[in-house]
Amino acid sequence: MNATESNSDVRLAAVRALFNSLGFAQANFSNDVERDFIMRVVCEATIASELRIRQAAFECLVAISSTYYEKLAPYIQDIFNITAKAVKEDQEPVALQAIEFWSSICDEEIDLLEYYSGDSTIPCFYFINQALPVLIPLLLETLLKREEDQDQDEGDWNIAMAGGTCLGLVAQTVGDDVVPLVMPFIEENIAKPDWRQREAATYAFGSILEGPSPDKLTQPVNVALNFMLHALMNDQSIHVKDTTAWTLGRMFEFVHRSTLETNIHQIITVLLQSMKDVPTVAEKACGALYFLAQGYEDSEPSSPLTPFFQDIIQALLNATQREDSGESRLRTAAYETLNEVVRCSTDETAPMVMHLVPVIMDKLHHTFVMQGPSSEEREKQNELQGLLCGCLQVLIQKLGSAEPSKNSFLQFADQMMTLFLRVFASKSATAHEEAMLAIGALAYSAGSEFAKYMQEFYKYLEMGLQNFEDYQVCAVTVGVVGDLCRALEDKILPYCDGIMAQLLKNLSSNQLHRSVKPPIFSCFGDIALSIGENFEKYLAYVMPMLQGAAELSVQTSNADYMIEYNNSLRNGILEAYSGIFQGFKGSPKAQLLTPHALPVLQFLDSLYSRKDMDDVVSKSAIGVLGDLADTLGSNAGSLIQQSVSSKEFLNECLSSDDELIKESAEWAKLAINRAISQ
């Protein structure tokens, strides 16, 4: 890697070898002499004559910044000088990596400040705060480097986008301090004749809206709003309009204040008009409307959007029907925004939402006759079916959850179910997933009335459970089984043998993605809760499997990537135990669970002793302790009384700051006291 190496291929190979071995260099970076040597040769390589070597050297610096952040302090000034020179003077592939270094530092400091603030063993050196006065001008300068022919689609990564992304991360890292350093640039360039300057100023403003406090941003946002709305309607540059629509979305997402209400008519007028613009601008306008609607989610009984509701719905439907709606994700964005507008709507717009149901159903029906011979047309059909099923799911959840609209809405249930079942004839995993989710929502809404669809639906349910290849479909189907249990209760019984056989097979399979297995355990609890003592015939298969999984979940390594999965697995096991105990409560057959009380207690003891449960697992665990006592009474009471860790765990949960954990613990304490006194 030394500059004395004359063969550029050899030097490049050495730089890449270092990059690939950085994860194993902890001992080297802990040794001052060796670390100094590594940093020196990497920094020297960033100014090599060969472009590929410079780019690879900066890639090494990026990797070092995330892997050995705590070792960077002695080198950070030199690294700033090197990266600044590269950003200003070097070719784009190198400049992008130089900017990425600072984005990586931001990521590290955001994590340190957000997640490890109480851990004094992991220091935050505040490199970004220290570099702010020189880093901000450097990044702002990159925003001016947009070229006329550069698209703003996601796949087109360039130095202006990299600089804006880094500026956004800086804002998240330092908060309010970024605002006074960026606002002069915005004020200077926002009205300039050159579109690049106007676009850069707009991009800078949008980039700093996440991080600073709303109080710090309210005044600049109020000043900018009318200017942005005017630019979105009247600017001659598509680039400026595109970035303006994106920035408005960020304003509505992060600084959604009541001050917007005074301009709501103008905002809606401009956004709906912009949905007729070129696809890239129209897609961003949909996104802005999405966040505007989301901000009024809790505005019952009346929303400022109510007077415009019908116009909004029609404009979004029109956007989905545009000939060019396949460009720039416009069709997807329009349906996603339609869903959010419906989800956040108030009761006073329920009649208009109801009128939307047959419209969307008709659109879904038409997809079955639009199929053409080409793979591109089939792909479009599958995508559209997925979007429409997703839209119907939101409509079901909205109208099926409120009694005034529920009865009227369920008149469409037969037609909907027919359409959903037809979607399964396609080979699209996405369409299957969305149709399955919509059916789950319909079952939840229809309750026991859904039983009339089960005979025809069951074969598709079984197909979903067997879909190991598209494991997301399998996971969603497992969730739908839970929905069916809650909706049908004991009417699910005729289908349980087939469902249980497939779920047990799935758990035993090495081919099924592991992420599906925790929900399967939870599903056992749902089934047991719905069929009660009829679950008896499955105990001989389920309980040993739960015990084996429980033992595995407390033995698995503490590696970071496993912690989340472990907690998911534990929670699935606990939900299974909870459902089984509750399902057998009050039944003469509850005594069948007595032999399993000790292994369950041992599992709870192991969880408590490891001290790595998250709050969700803690709540489930204390709930299972209560269920055990509540169902088995004195048979469990004596075992619980003998368990020291159970008492400690209960006391810890009783004093928890989490109200849900505390509430579960108080109930568990009553159940345990009853069991002990029997």
Secondary structure, DSSP 8 states (H G I E B T S, - for coil): --TT---HHHHHHHHHHHHHHGGG-HHHHHSHHHHHHHHHHHHHHTT-SSHHHHHHHHHHHHHHHHHSGGG-GGGHHHHHHHHHHHHHHS-HHHHHHHHHHHHHHHHHHHHHHHHSTT-TTS----HHHHHHHHHHHHHHHHGGG--TT---STT---HHHHHHHHHHHHHHHHGGGGHHHHHHHHHHHTT-SSHHHHHHHHHHHHHTSSSS-HHHHHHHHHHHHHHHHHHHHH-S-HHHHHHHHHHHHHHHHH---GGGGGGHHHHHHHHHHHTTS-HHHHHHHHHHHHHHHHTTTT-TT--TTGGGHHHHHHHHHHHHT-TTTTGGGHHHHHHHHHHHHHHT--GGGHHHHHHHHHHHHHHHHHHTS---SSHHHHHHHHHHHHHHHHHHHHHHHHHTTSHHHHHHHGGGHHHHHHHHHHHTTS--HHHHHHHHHHHHHHHHHHGGGGHHHHHHHHHHHHHHHT--TTHHHHHHHHHHHHHHHHHHGGGGGGGHHHHHHHHHHHHH-SSS-GGGHHHHHHHHHHHHHHHGGGGHHHHHHHHHHHHHHHHHHHHS---HHHHHHHHHHHHHHHHHHHHHHHHHTTSGGGGGGGGGHHHHHHHHHHHHHHT---HHHHHHHHHHHHHHHHHHTHHHHHHHHH-HHHHHHHHHHHT-S-HHHHHHHHHHHHHHHHHHH-
